[in-house]
Amino acid sequence: FCDPEVKQQLVADLRTCDADQYLQAMAAIYSTGNETVLPRVRGETLFIVGSRDQRTTPEMADRAAALVPKSQVRVIPDAGHLALLDQPSRVGELMETFLAVGRLID
């Protein structure tokens, strides 16, 4: 979904990562149990997910948010797993508002 130039830059950036460190980070992400970690989050939390994300679906974001006491979910239309690359303006607007106010108005 994202601009081809942005995708090309992301690939170039990923090539500069240390392979072992990247694999360690991915292992940590995939082995951490959200059901034990997320309920410990105490601050206001915003989950942003793309409507076309097949890796972390909007339904998965809803389930994660249900574990965080003060959280909200926003689904970005026409965005995939990397919503920030697909819809940078919309994601930026949500983040700016959330960071300024600490909450989004429904």
WOPE-V854678 format. One record per residue. N is the residue number from 1. PSI is psi in whole degrees, -180 to 180 (NA if undefined). D_CENTER is the distance of its C-alpha to the mean C-alpha in whole Angstrom. Layout:
[[N & PSI & D_CENTER] [N & PSI & D_CENTER]]
This chain:
[[1 & -28 & 16] [2 & 165 & 15] [3 & 134 & 18] [4 & -35 & 20] [5 & -38 & 21] [6 & -43 & 17] [7 & -43 & 17] [8 & -41 & 20] [9 & -40 & 19] [10 & -45 & 16] [11 & -44 & 18] [12 & -42 & 21] [13 & -42 & 18] [14 & -31 & 17] [15 & -20 & 21] [16 & -9 & 22] [17 & 145 & 20] [18 & 125 & 22] [19 & -43 & 22] [20 & -42 & 23] [21 & -40 & 20] [22 & -46 & 18] [23 & -37 & 19] [24 & -41 & 19] [25 & -44 & 15] [26 & -40 & 15] [27 & -41 & 17] [28 & -42 & 16] [29 & -46 & 12] [30 & -14 & 14] [31 & -7 & 17] [32 & 129 & 16] [33 & 110 & 17] [34 & -33 & 14] [35 & -19 & 17] [36 & -29 & 19] [37 & -49 & 16] [38 & -38 & 14] [39 & -15 & 18] [40 & -9 & 18] [41 & 127 & 16] [42 & -22 & 18] [43 & 165 & 17] [44 & 135 & 15] [45 & 136 & 11] [46 & 121 & 9] [47 & 124 & 6] [48 & 129 & 5] [49 & 146 & 6] [50 & 144 & 9] [51 & -25 & 12] [52 & 14 & 13] [53 & 118 & 10] [54 & -12 & 13] [55 & -45 & 11] [56 & 91 & 8] [57 & 161 & 10] [58 & -35 & 11] [59 & -38 & 13] [60 & -38 & 11] [61 & -40 & 9] [62 & -43 & 12] [63 & -40 & 14] [64 & -44 & 11] [65 & -32 & 12] [66 & -20 & 16] [67 & -13 & 16] [68 & 117 & 15] [69 & -44 & 18] [70 & 73 & 17] [71 & 161 & 13] [72 & 154 & 12] [73 & 136 & 10] [74 & 129 & 10] [75 & 126 & 10] [76 & 115 & 11] [77 & 145 & 14] [78 & 34 & 15] [79 & 148 & 11] [80 & -147 & 10] [81 & -33 & 8] [82 & 70 & 7] [83 & -34 & 7] [84 & -33 & 8] [85 & -34 & 11] [86 & -40 & 12] [87 & 64 & 12] [88 & -38 & 12] [89 & -46 & 15] [90 & -44 & 13] [91 & -43 & 10] [92 & -43 & 12] [93 & -46 & 15] [94 & -44 & 12] [95 & -42 & 11] [96 & -46 & 15] [97 & -46 & 16] [98 & -45 & 14] [99 & -32 & 15] [100 & -38 & 19] [101 & -27 & 19] [102 & 4 & 17] [103 & 153 & 17] [104 & 143 & 16] [105 & 130 & 19] [106 & NA & 19]]
